[in-house]
Amino acid sequence: MAIDYTRRPSTPPAGEPTAAVQGGGVNLSKITLTKSAPSVSLTKSGERQGAMRVNLNWSQEQPKKKGFFAKLAGPGGIDLDLGCLYELADGSKGVIQALGNSFGALNTAPFVQLDGDDRTGSVSGGENMHVNLDRPEMFKRVLIFAMIYQGAANWAAVDGVVTMYPTSGPEVEVRLDSAVDGARICAIAMLESTGRDVTVNRLVQYISGSQADLDAAYGWGMRWQAGSK
């Protein structure tokens, strides 16, 4: 079910966006996508926006382990990476991620750019990726994902959240809940474009394996090889 945030809401049911009343109007400041309300339109037909920021933040405050379990967790904590698979309208496909230094470009293909690589989770701004929604006709789909590159695959301890900041309309939040320990990749959300409008759908599906397994799960059809940072 898609949420239309241009409509004036009554009291929303649990799990749907909340409204803050300001100056007699309604301001939907944030939408949290849930299993019961997994989809929202980011742009309307014919509407153009600028670059939407996609932010990944997570916690490094994990329970301290001793002995054998401390060795499993590793000395450097968890390194959580933000990335995406993209497919453009012309059929070209690729990946944006810190692994392999594939940071992309914002104003030329693939119209997606990753800022940098926060290897500790201690940077207050987390990791940021930008998607150029001014060119919705250039996209077919963008699959936003997070990967635990280093450290124990413990998503519950990570307490991750991805927030999308369109240039108009409310923020859109997806929490990395329903954790599956041992899986290193979480498919977070799918942006899909009709050429005139863009919709985001919550996924939060945990993938055991590598980016190749993520690719296979969503039918991207790319060839993969090992890489490093």
Residue pairs with C-beta under 8 A, 6 or more apart in sequence:
1 36
1 37
1 38
1 39
2 39
2 40
2 41
2 199
3 16
3 17
3 31
3 37
3 39
3 40
3 41
4 41
5 17
5 28
5 31
5 40
5 41
5 169
5 170
6 44
8 26
9 16
9 17
9 19
9 26
9 28
12 18
12 19
15 32
15 34
15 35
15 36
15 37
16 34
16 36
16 37
17 28
17 30
17 31
17 32
17 37
17 170
18 28
18 30
19 26
19 27
19 28
20 26
20 27
20 28
20 29
21 27
28 169
28 170
29 170
29 171
30 170
30 171
30 172
30 173
31 40
31 170
31 171
31 172
31 173
32 173
32 174
32 175
33 39
33 40
33 172
33 173
33 174
33 189
33 200
33 201
33 202
34 202
35 202
38 201
38 202
39 199
39 200
39 201
39 202
40 172
40 199
40 200
41 197
41 198
41 199
42 49
42 52
42 133
42 164
42 166
42 169
42 172
42 191
42 197
42 198
42 199
42 200
43 49
43 133
43 136
43 166
43 197
43 198
44 197
45 194
45 196
45 197
46 196
46 197
47 197
48 133
48 134
48 136
49 133
49 134
49 166
49 167
49 168
50 132
50 133
50 134
50 167
51 106
51 130
51 131
51 132
51 133
51 134
51 167
52 130
52 131
52 133
52 164
52 165
52 166
52 167
53 128
53 129
53 130
53 164
53 165
54 82
54 128
54 129
54 130
54 131
54 144
54 162
54 163
54 164
54 165
55 125
55 126
55 127
55 128
55 162
55 163
55 164
55 165
56 80
56 82
56 126
56 127
56 128
56 129
56 146
56 160
56 161
56 162
57 121
57 125
57 126
57 127
57 160
57 161
57 163
58 78
58 80
58 121
58 126
58 158
58 159
58 160
58 161
58 176
59 121
59 157
59 158
59 159
59 160
60 77
60 78
60 120
60 121
60 122
62 73
62 77
62 78
62 154
62 157
63 157
64 70
65 72
65 73
72 152
73 151
73 152
74 150
74 151
74 152
76 119
76 120
76 150
76 151
77 120
77 121
77 151
78 121
78 148
78 150
78 151
78 152
78 154
78 157
78 158
79 119
79 120
79 121
79 148
79 149
79 150
79 151
80 121
80 127
80 146
80 147
80 148
80 149
80 158
80 160
81 97
81 98
81 99
81 117
81 127
81 146
81 147
81 148
81 149
82 97
82 114
82 126
82 127
82 128
82 129
82 144
82 145
82 146
82 162
83 95
83 96
83 97
83 98
83 99
83 114
83 129
83 144
83 145
83 146
83 147
84 95
84 96
84 97
84 112
84 129
84 142
84 143
84 144
84 145
85 93
85 94
85 95
85 142
85 143
85 145
85 211
85 214
85 215
85 218
85 220
85 222
86 93
86 94
86 95
86 96
86 110
86 112
86 139
86 141
86 142
86 143
87 93
87 139
87 140
87 141
87 142
87 220
88 109
88 110
88 111
88 138
88 139
88 140
89 137
89 138
89 139
89 140
89 193
89 195
92 109
92 110
93 220
93 221
93 222
94 102
94 110
94 222
95 102
95 211
95 222
96 102
96 103
96 104
96 110
96 112
96 113
96 114
96 129
97 114
97 147
97 211
98 114
98 116
98 117
98 149
98 229
99 147
99 149
99 227
99 228
99 229
100 227
100 228
100 229
101 229
102 114
103 113
103 114
103 115
103 116
104 110
104 112
104 113
104 114
105 111
105 112
105 113
106 112
106 113
106 130
106 132
107 132
109 138
111 131
111 132
111 135
111 138
111 139
112 129
112 130
112 131
112 132
112 142
113 129
113 130
114 127
114 128
114 129
115 127
115 128
115 129
115 130
116 127
116 128
117 127
117 229
118 126
118 127
119 150
129 144
131 142
131 191
132 138
133 166
133 167
133 198
136 193
136 194
136 195
136 196
136 197
136 198
137 193
137 195
137 196
139 191
139 193
139 198
140 192
140 193
141 190
141 191
141 192
141 193
142 190
142 191
143 187
143 189
143 190
143 191
143 203
143 214
143 218
143 220
144 162
144 187
144 188
144 189
144 190
144 191
145 185
145 186
145 187
145 188
145 214
146 160
146 162
146 176
146 185
146 186
146 188
147 184
147 185
147 186
147 211
148 155
148 158
148 184
148 185
149 184
149 229
153 181
153 182
153 183
153 184
154 179
154 181
155 176
155 179
155 180
155 181
155 183
155 186
155 206
156 179
156 181
158 176
158 179
159 176
160 175
160 176
160 186
161 173
161 174
161 175
161 176
162 173
162 174
162 176
162 188
162 189
163 171
163 172
163 173
163 174
164 171
164 172
164 173
164 174
164 189
164 200
165 171
166 172
172 200
174 188
174 189
174 202
174 204
175 204
176 186
176 188
176 204
177 204
178 204
178 206
179 206
180 206
180 208
182 208
183 206
183 207
183 208
184 207
184 208
184 209
184 210
185 206
185 207
185 209
185 210
185 211
185 213
185 214
186 204
186 205
186 206
186 207
187 203
187 204
187 205
187 206
187 207
187 214
187 217
187 218
188 202
188 203
188 204
189 200
189 201
189 202
189 203
190 200
190 201
190 203
190 218
191 198
191 199
191 200
192 198
192 199
192 200
192 201
193 199
205 217
207 213
207 214
207 217
210 224
211 224
212 224
214 220
215 221
215 222
215 224
